[in-house]
């Protein structure tokens, strides 16, 4: 596995690759995706989450253009989303303001 720790922008490394979460509800399909993406020169499988032989989710680094091509090729049964940092407090503020009748 090749993981770059140097970042050139939010979520993007110097090679132009971005982290994506890729998977489906079908863990057998996720295993096939792991094999497919491991052999793909334009993608780097960084992690397999869950069972290593039938993962729940894959963390993959690739270019935004290649991610879009994968979306088109793999179809709607496979979800490909850009990995985003989790923030426990941002959503809470939005909900609180909404409940208080404020528009934020």
N, C-alpha and C positions, 0 to 999 in steps of 0.2 A: 504494500500500500504506500502511496505517495501522498503526503499531506503537507501543504504549504502553510506555514504559520504567518507569513508576511502578507498583510492585507493592503490593497491599493484603494479600496472603497468599501462601503458597507456590505459585508457578506461576499466580497469578490476579491480573489487573489490576483497577483500580478499576471498570471496566465490568462485572465479573463474568465476563469471558472468560478462558479457559484455553487454553494451547497443546496441540494434539493432532497426532499423526502419523497421516496418513491415506493409505492406498494399497492396492494389490492386486498380485498377481503379473503382471497384464496391464497393460503400460505404456500401451496404447491406452485402456484403461478409466481409467487415471490421468489421461490427457489430458482425457477427458470429465469426470472429477471436478473437475479444475482449472477447466474452463469453468463447470460447474454451481456450484461453490463461489464462484467469482469474481462470479457474478451473485446470490449469496445474501446478502441484507441482514443476516443474522444470523451471517455468517462472514467472516473476513478471511484470504485466502491470503497468508501471510508469505513463504514460500519454496517453490520447486520444486526438489527435489534430483535431480541427474542431468540428463539431456537436457531442455531447456526445452519442447520440443514433445511429448515423451513421457516425462514424469518418472518416476523410480523411487519417489518419495515426496513427499508434500506436508506442509508445516508450516502448520497452520491454527489461527487463534484463534477460539473460539466459546464459548458458555456450555455447561456440563455438560448442561443439559436439551436443548439443540439437538444436541449430540453424540449423545445417546441417541436422539433422534428420527432422526438421520441413520443410526445403526446399524440401527434398525428398518426404515427406508425402503430402504437400500442393500443390506441382506442380508449373508450370511456371506462373500461373495466380496470384500468390502471390509473391511479392518481399520482400526479407529479406536481409538487408544490415547492416553492422556494422556502428553504429553511429560514426561520425568523427567530430572533431571541425572544424568550418568554419574559413577560413583565407582569407580575402578579398585581401591580397597583394601577396600571394605566386603565385597564378595563373596569376596575372598581370605581374609578372616578367617573367614567362615562355613565355607568349604571346609576350611580348616586345622583348625578346631575339630571339624568333622564327622569328618575323617580321624583325629584324635587321640582320638576317642571321646567328646568333650565335647558336650553338648547346648546349643547357643547359637543 
